[in-house]
Amino acid sequence: MKPVGEAEIRGSFVNCSKGEARRINLPRNLPELSWTDLDFLGWRDPGAPDRGYLVAERNGELVGVTLRVAQEVRRSFTKSTVCSICVTPHSGTGVALFVAPRIGAAGRQGNTVGTYMCADLACSLYVRGVKRTDSGVRFEETLTTEERILRAAVNLEGFLDKVFDGDVRSA
């Protein structure tokens, strides 16, 4: 991912109002991020732990999506769960169900889409082996790192397609 600044990030959000985008708490370490290790920028709001944000390139444009952690999803602390984006296994609460309002009229009517993602939204780092889970479970894959990166990008694109579903900007 190419480095982006605060104004670009705030202007990229498609499923919230401009006022909401201005109030989003951006990552504190934004200037120090290793952008070459990121396929998308994802972070949780430290002031509101049930909120997350994702910024990615889609069809040549920067697209930001607000996320919420679904409530009342029970997880076993002894079993592992797999992220739908990067296919990394995590124990207990390492994966969360994130829901995003659809853009446009559907989102204003309360329609959302969801996917299970790494709870810390650090999929890019797990795919590259920069970050490890605490689950102790590690799948031995025959895919190369580049193939895992591509798989994560395709999975993320599928989720974003659902957020955009029915909007004229989705083409």
N, C-alpha and C positions, 0 to 999 in steps of 0.2 A: 504494500500500500504506500502511496506517496504521502509525505507529511502534509497535514492539514492544520489550519489554525482555528482559533476559537470562532471567528466570524463564519468561516466556511462550515464548521460543524453545526453551529446554531441555525444557519440558513438551509441546512440539508434536511431537516426533519419534515416528514410528509404526513404524519398521522397525529399531529397536535397543532395547536394554534401557535402563532408567532410569539404571543405572550408567554405561553408555556415553554417554548423553545428558549426564550431569553432567561427563564428562571432555572433551567436545567443546571445542575452542578456538574461541571466538566471534571475529568480526571485531573487531580492535582499535579501529576507527573507528566502532563501532556508534552512539555518541551523536551523531556528526557526519554521519551518512548523510543524503542528500537523499531522504527517504522518498517524496516526491511523484513522483520519477523512477523508482520501483521498482514493478514488478508482482509481483515476488517477491524475496526476499533469497537470494542465492547467493554462496558463498565457498569458497575452497580453504583447506585447513589448512596454514599455513606450516611447521608442524613435521612434517607428513606429506603431502608433495606429491601422493601418490596418492589422497588423500581430499578429498571435497567435500561440501558441505551445501546444501540448498535448503529454504527455508521459504516457504510460500505459503498463501493462503486457498483453501479448497476446501469447497464446500457450507456456507459461512458459518463454518467453523472454520479455525483456524490448523493447518497440517499441515507437519511437518518430515520430510525424507527424507535419509538418509545415502547418499552416493554413493562409488563407487570408480572410478578411471580404469582402464579395461581395459588390460592389459599386452600387449605384442607387436603393437600396431597400427602398421603401417608407413605413414608419410605421406611424400609427395613434397614437397620443399621448393620445387619450381617450380610446383606446381599448387595451385589453391585448393580449399577444402572449404567446404560450407555447413552452418551450424547448423540442426538440425531444429526448433528452437523458434522462433528469431527470423528465420531465413532470411538471415542475414548471411554473406557470403563471407569466408573467412579464408585466409591463406597458411599453408603448412607445418603447424605445430603449434598453430594458432589454434583448432582444433576438436578435441575429444577425445571418445572413446566413454566415456560414464559409465554405470555399471551400479548398480542399486539392488536390494537384497534386497526381495522381495515381503513384505508384512506378514502376520503370522499364521503358521500352520503351514507354509505353502509357503516362506516366507523362512527359517524355522528348518531346513528341509530343504535349503536352499542354492539355491532357485530365485530367479533374478534377472531383471530386465528392463533393457534399455539403450536409450540414444539418443545421438546425436551432438549435443553442445552446445558453445557457446563455451567454450573452455578456462578462461577466467577467470570464467565464470558471470555475466557482465555483460550478458545479453541485453537487459534493459530499457533499458540505456543506449545500446546499439547501435541499437535500434529507434527511439529518440527522437533519435538523432544527437548525443547528449551525448558519446559516445565513438566514435572511429573506429578501424578496423582498420589494420594496417600492410601489408595485402595489396596496396593500390593498386587492387584490383578493387572496383568499386562498381556494383551493379545499379541502373539507373534504373527505378524502379517507378512505376506509375500510382496505387498505393494511397496514401492519405493517411496521416499519422502515426497517427491514431486507428485506421484500418483495419489498419495493421501491428501496433499494440498488441493489437488484438482477435485477429488471426491468431496472434500469439505466445501469448496467453492460451489460445486453443483448443488449440494444439499442446502447451502445458504440461499442460493438463487431460487430454489424451489420454495423455500419459506417466504422469501420476499415476493415471489410471484403470487402467493396466496394473500399477502398483505395488499398488493396492488390489484387483485382480481376485480374486474369490472370497472377499473378506472382507465380513462383515456391515455394516461401516461404509461400504462403497462406494456405497450407495444415496443 
